[in-house]
Amino acid sequence: MHTQITDGNELYRTPKGRSWQCDVTNRVYIQFEGTTIAFKVQDFSSFYRKVVAVNIHEMIFNLSDQYDFERIEAPQNGVSLKLTLCEILQLRDLLDGTKFALKLNSLLHEVFGEVSMA
């Protein structure tokens, strides 16, 4: 699902992308290399695991052409990305930061509850 929604609370930003959470749609948005993907939280976790599961060591040291790129799919979102080693590392950075921000927000909400800024 590609969309141009920019509302919501920014979670994390890198030079190659950013992520934000929209309370209206209850989704996490990842914008990376010109592609914007909307995830339900459980779909984000699944996509995160796929990206982290890529064998970086194999991509670095295997000289075969088949290891120049890795295809990562998020079928529930209709997304298929063909990424180089550098792009995978950049996406991992973005997803790691996003996951940390989601956990931190969840923890803060759990500890402090709903806080209104008046």
C-alpha positions as CSV (number, residue, x, y, z in Angstrom):
1,M,0.0,0.0,0.0
2,H,1.7,3.2,-1.1
3,T,0.3,6.4,0.3
4,Q,1.4,10.0,0.8
5,I,0.0,10.6,4.3
6,T,2.3,12.7,6.3
7,D,0.1,13.2,9.4
8,G,1.1,11.6,12.7
9,N,3.9,11.5,15.2
10,E,7.3,11.0,13.7
11,L,9.1,8.0,15.3
12,Y,12.5,8.0,13.7
13,R,14.4,9.7,10.8
14,T,17.6,8.8,8.9
15,P,19.1,10.5,5.8
16,K,17.4,7.8,3.7
17,G,14.0,7.6,5.2
18,R,11.6,8.3,8.1
19,S,8.8,6.6,10.0
20,W,5.8,7.9,11.8
21,Q,2.7,6.6,13.6
22,C,-0.8,7.7,12.7
23,D,-3.4,7.4,15.5
24,V,-6.3,7.9,13.1
25,T,-5.4,4.9,10.9
26,N,-3.6,3.0,13.7
27,R,-0.7,2.3,11.4
28,V,3.0,2.8,11.2
29,Y,4.3,4.4,8.1
30,I,7.8,3.8,6.7
31,Q,9.1,6.1,4.0
32,F,12.3,4.7,2.5
33,E,14.0,5.6,-0.8
34,G,10.9,7.2,-2.3
35,T,8.5,4.3,-1.2
36,T,5.9,4.8,1.5
37,I,4.5,1.7,3.2
38,A,1.7,1.6,5.7
39,F,1.8,-1.2,8.3
40,K,-0.5,-2.5,11.0
41,V,1.7,-3.0,14.0
42,Q,1.8,-6.8,13.7
43,D,2.7,-6.5,10.0
44,F,5.5,-4.1,10.8
45,S,6.9,-6.7,13.2
46,S,6.8,-9.3,10.5
47,F,8.5,-7.0,8.0
48,Y,11.1,-6.1,10.6
49,R,11.9,-9.8,11.2
50,K,12.3,-10.4,7.4
51,V,14.8,-7.5,7.1
52,V,16.8,-8.6,10.1
53,A,16.9,-12.2,8.8
54,V,18.9,-11.2,5.8
55,N,22.3,-12.8,6.0
56,I,24.6,-9.7,5.7
57,H,27.7,-11.8,6.2
58,E,26.8,-14.0,3.2
59,M,26.1,-10.9,1.0
60,I,29.5,-9.4,1.8
61,F,31.6,-12.5,1.3
62,N,29.8,-14.4,-1.4
63,L,31.0,-13.2,-4.8
64,S,28.1,-14.8,-6.7
65,D,25.8,-12.4,-8.6
66,Q,22.8,-13.8,-6.7
67,Y,24.0,-12.1,-3.5
68,D,24.3,-8.6,-5.0
69,F,20.6,-8.0,-4.1
70,E,18.0,-9.3,-1.7
71,R,14.3,-9.3,-2.4
72,I,12.2,-8.5,0.7
73,E,8.4,-8.7,0.4
74,A,5.5,-7.5,2.5
75,P,2.7,-9.4,0.7
76,Q,0.0,-8.0,3.1
77,N,1.0,-4.6,1.8
78,G,1.6,-5.5,-1.8
79,V,5.3,-4.5,-1.5
80,S,8.4,-6.1,-2.9
81,L,11.7,-4.4,-2.5
82,K,14.9,-5.4,-4.3
83,L,17.7,-4.0,-2.1
84,T,21.5,-3.8,-2.2
85,L,23.6,-4.5,0.8
86,C,23.9,-0.8,1.6
87,E,20.1,-0.3,1.3
88,I,19.4,-3.3,3.6
89,L,21.7,-1.8,6.2
90,Q,20.1,1.6,5.8
91,L,16.6,0.1,6.1
92,R,17.7,-1.9,9.2
93,D,18.8,1.3,10.8
94,L,15.4,2.9,10.1
95,L,13.4,-0.1,11.3
96,D,15.6,-0.5,14.4
97,G,15.0,3.2,15.3
98,T,11.3,2.8,14.6
99,K,11.0,-0.4,16.7
100,F,12.8,1.3,19.6
101,A,10.5,4.4,19.4
102,L,7.4,2.2,19.3
103,K,8.5,0.3,22.4
104,L,9.4,3.5,24.2
105,N,6.1,5.1,23.4
106,S,4.3,2.0,24.6
107,L,6.2,1.9,27.8
108,L,5.6,5.6,28.5
109,H,1.9,5.2,27.8
110,E,1.8,2.2,30.1
111,V,3.6,4.1,32.9
112,F,2.1,7.6,32.6
113,G,-1.2,6.8,30.9
114,E,-2.9,9.3,28.7
115,V,-1.3,12.7,29.3
116,S,-2.9,15.9,28.0
117,M,-0.9,19.0,27.2
118,A,-3.0,21.9,28.5
